[in-house]
Amino acid sequence: MLVLAASLSLLIGVVLGTLGGGGAILTLPMLVYAVGQEPKSAIATSLFVVGATSVVGMTVHARAGTLRWKVGAMFGLAAMAGAYGGGRIAHFIPSAVLLVLFATVMVVTGTAMLKRKGAAGPVQALRFGGALALGSAVGTLSGLVGAGGGFLIVPALTLFGGLAMREAIGTSLFVIALQSFAGFAGHVTHVHLDWTLVLVITTTSLVGGVAGAVLSTKVSADGLRRAFAFLVIAMGLFMFAKELSAVTAGVAAAFTLLAVLWATRGSAPNLHPEAPRGSL
């Protein structure tokens, strides 16, 4: 079981470092469905692993100049407060409800990312109040369901913050590190952790995170966005299938397919990297 967890967590680290998120999207299902952990323990473990991996990935991006510290600090401080609160609230919510909520947000967010084309033009800079509001909301949801929040932070920074995709990825890793450890602090007081498993997964994820962060500088920005979106949607559908009845999951999948077709209608990947846009 440890070998399986280590192998999968290496892949998770690569995804997190490359896309600026998605680590918890894979970590949580891996711990629940492959390793067999109880969901609330898996949420806490996921937050710790993703937080540690993000620290390494953000260091690579900082050296490459693709981390916007000012935006990340504002967004991250608000997200930390929200994540800690979400982690405390999660104690009172059934595990199945948390997993379905997690899947729903993934599908909606992934569809929004597909809708936005890489050459969409200037986006209004993210203001101080907007950064606090978005950070708090993302952090609360992240703390509730054990997500590092990259699948929400990257879209928020690109759709509302005016950051180019690579800047959003680097900044997202900074925010994820802050709020993941805050969310972990909210969970750790009421869950049991297998620290051997935590350390094995964290170590292999760190190796993958470095490789992914380096890889992200070699890939088309629009290609990253689309890959990120499809990953999020696919994992959301997988979790619907595991947590809902066959009929309900089928209905959810049908609506998701329609939303994806609408979001991708008339769009084509932009193979040229995005130019940085002005923001805070």
C-alpha positions in Angstrom: 0.0 0.0 0.0 2.9 2.4 0.8 4.5 1.6 -2.6 1.2 2.4 -4.4 0.7 5.6 -2.4 4.3 6.7 -3.2 3.9 6.0 -6.9 0.7 7.9 -7.1 1.9 10.8 -5.0 4.9 11.3 -7.4 2.4 11.9 -10.1 0.5 14.2 -7.9 3.6 16.3 -7.3 4.2 16.6 -11.0 0.6 17.8 -11.6 0.8 20.3 -8.7 4.1 21.7 -9.8 3.1 21.9 -13.5 -0.4 23.3 -13.2 -0.3 25.3 -10.0 -3.1 23.1 -8.5 -4.8 19.8 -8.9 -2.6 18.1 -6.2 -5.4 17.8 -3.7 -7.8 16.9 -6.4 -5.8 13.8 -6.9 -4.5 13.3 -3.3 -7.9 13.2 -1.7 -9.4 10.5 -4.0 -6.1 8.5 -3.8 -6.2 8.4 0.0 -9.9 7.6 0.1 -10.4 5.2 -2.8 -6.9 3.7 -3.3 -5.4 3.7 0.2 -8.7 3.3 2.1 -8.3 6.2 4.5 -11.3 7.6 6.3 -12.4 10.8 4.5 -11.7 13.3 7.2 -8.3 11.9 8.0 -7.6 11.9 4.2 -8.6 15.6 4.0 -6.1 16.5 6.8 -3.4 14.4 5.2 -4.1 15.9 1.8 -3.7 19.5 3.2 -0.3 18.7 4.7 1.1 17.0 1.6 -0.1 19.6 -0.8 1.1 22.4 1.5 4.6 21.0 1.7 4.8 20.2 -2.1 3.6 23.8 -2.9 6.5 25.3 -0.9 9.0 23.5 -3.1 7.1 24.3 -6.3 6.7 28.0 -5.5 10.5 28.3 -4.8 11.2 27.2 -8.4 8.6 29.7 -9.7 10.0 32.5 -7.6 13.5 32.0 -9.1 11.9 32.1 -12.6 10.1 35.4 -11.8 6.6 34.0 -12.2 5.4 34.5 -8.6 3.5 37.7 -7.8 4.3 38.2 -4.1 1.9 41.2 -3.5 -1.2 39.5 -5.0 -0.3 36.2 -3.4 0.2 37.8 0.1 -3.2 39.5 0.1 -5.0 36.6 -1.3 -3.1 34.1 0.8 -3.7 35.8 4.2 -7.4 35.9 3.6 -7.4 32.3 2.4 -5.5 31.2 5.6 -8.3 32.6 7.8 -10.9 31.0 5.6 -9.1 27.7 5.5 -8.7 27.4 9.2 -12.4 28.2 9.7 -13.4 25.7 7.1 -11.2 23.0 8.7 -13.0 23.6 12.0 -16.5 23.6 10.5 -15.8 20.3 8.5 -15.9 18.4 11.8 -19.7 18.9 11.9 -20.5 18.0 8.2 -20.9 14.4 7.0 -18.0 13.1 5.0 -20.2 12.2 2.0 -21.5 15.7 1.8 -18.0 17.1 1.8 -16.9 14.8 -1.1 -20.0 15.7 -3.2 -19.4 19.4 -2.6 -15.8 19.0 -3.6 -16.8 17.3 -6.9 -19.4 19.9 -7.7 -17.0 22.8 -7.3 -14.4 21.0 -9.5 -16.8 20.6 -12.3 -18.1 24.2 -12.2 -14.5 25.6 -12.0 -13.1 23.4 -14.8 -15.9 24.5 -17.1 -15.2 28.2 -16.3 -11.6 27.7 -17.2 -12.5 26.1 -20.6 -14.7 29.0 -21.4 -11.9 31.6 -21.0 -9.7 31.6 -24.1 -6.0 32.3 -23.7 -6.2 35.5 -25.9 -9.1 37.0 -24.1 -7.5 40.4 -23.7 -6.9 42.6 -20.7 -8.5 41.7 -17.4 -9.2 44.2 -14.6 -6.6 44.1 -11.9 -7.6 42.4 -8.7 -8.2 45.1 -6.0 -7.5 44.8 -2.3 -11.2 44.2 -1.4 -11.6 41.7 -4.2 -8.5 39.8 -3.1 -9.7 39.5 0.5 -13.2 38.4 -0.6 -12.0 35.8 -3.1 -9.2 34.6 -0.8 -11.7 34.1 2.1 -14.2 32.2 0.0 -11.6 30.0 -1.6 -9.9 29.4 1.7 -13.1 28.4 3.4 -14.0 25.9 0.7 -10.4 24.6 0.7 -10.4 24.0 4.4 -13.8 22.3 4.3 -12.9 19.7 1.6 -9.2 19.4 2.0 -8.2 21.0 -1.3 -5.1 23.1 -1.6 -7.4 25.3 -3.6 -5.3 25.6 -6.8 -8.3 24.5 -8.9 -10.0 27.6 -7.6 -7.0 30.0 -7.1 -5.6 29.7 -10.6 -9.0 30.5 -12.2 -9.5 33.4 -9.7 -6.1 34.9 -10.5 -6.5 34.6 -14.3 -10.2 35.4 -14.6 -10.3 38.2 -12.0 -6.8 39.1 -11.1 -5.3 39.9 -14.6 -2.4 37.5 -14.2 -0.9 35.5 -17.1 -1.3 31.8 -16.7 2.3 31.1 -15.6 2.1 34.0 -13.1 -1.1 32.6 -11.7 0.5 29.1 -11.4 3.5 30.4 -9.4 1.3 32.7 -7.2 -1.2 29.9 -6.7 1.5 27.7 -5.2 2.4 30.4 -2.7 -1.3 30.8 -1.7 -1.8 27.1 -1.5 1.1 26.7 0.9 -0.3 29.3 3.2 -3.9 28.1 3.3 -3.1 24.4 3.2 -1.2 24.6 6.5 -3.9 26.8 8.0 -6.5 24.3 7.0 -4.4 21.4 8.3 -4.2 23.2 11.7 -8.0 23.4 11.7 -8.4 19.6 11.0 -5.5 18.1 13.0 -7.2 18.7 16.4 -10.0 16.2 15.6 -8.6 13.6 13.3 -6.1 10.7 13.5 -3.2 10.7 11.1 -0.9 7.9 9.9 2.4 9.8 10.0 4.3 7.1 8.2 2.0 7.4 5.3 2.0 11.2 5.5 5.8 11.4 5.3 6.1 8.8 2.4 3.5 10.7 0.3 5.0 14.1 1.2 8.6 13.0 0.2 7.6 11.6 -3.2 5.3 14.5 -3.9 8.2 16.9 -3.3 10.3 15.2 -5.9 7.4 15.4 -8.4 6.7 19.0 -7.5 10.2 20.1 -8.5 10.0 18.3 -11.8 6.5 19.7 -12.5 7.5 23.3 -11.7 10.4 23.1 -14.1 8.2 21.5 -16.8 5.6 24.3 -16.5 8.1 26.8 -18.0 8.4 24.6 -21.1 4.7 24.2 -21.9 2.2 26.5 -23.7 0.3 28.7 -21.3 -3.1 28.0 -23.0 -2.3 24.3 -23.2 -1.7 24.4 -19.4 -5.1 26.1 -18.9 -7.0 23.5 -20.9 -5.1 20.5 -19.4 -5.9 21.9 -15.9 -9.6 22.3 -16.8 -10.0 18.8 -18.2 -8.2 17.3 -15.2 -10.5 19.1 -12.8 -13.7 18.0 -14.6 -12.6 14.4 -15.0 -11.9 14.0 -11.3 -15.2 15.7 -10.4 -17.1 13.2 -12.5 -15.1 10.3 -11.0 -16.1 11.4 -7.5 -19.8 11.8 -8.5 -19.7 8.2 -9.8 -18.3 7.0 -6.4 -20.5 9.1 -4.1 -23.9 9.3 -5.9 -26.4 6.8 -7.1 -26.0 5.7 -10.7 -29.0 7.7 -11.9 -27.9 10.9 -10.1 -24.4 10.5 -11.2 -25.6 10.0 -14.8 -27.7 13.2 -14.7 -24.7 15.1 -13.3 -22.5 13.7 -16.0 -25.0 14.7 -18.8 -25.2 18.3 -17.5 -21.4 18.4 -17.2 -21.0 17.2 -20.9 -23.5 19.9 -22.1 -21.6 22.6 -20.1 -18.2 21.4 -21.5 -19.6 21.5 -25.1 -20.9 25.0 -24.5 -17.6 26.2 -23.0 -15.5 24.8 -25.8 -17.8 25.8 -28.7 -15.8 27.6 -31.3 -12.7 27.7 -29.2 -9.3 26.4 -30.2 -6.1 26.2 -28.1 -3.8 29.2 -28.4 -0.4 27.7 -28.9 1.4 30.9 -28.0 2.3 31.8 -24.4 0.3 34.6 -22.8 2.0 37.9 -22.3 1.9 39.2 -18.7 -0.9 41.6 -18.1 -0.9 44.4 -15.6 -2.2 43.8 -12.1 -1.3 44.4 -8.5 
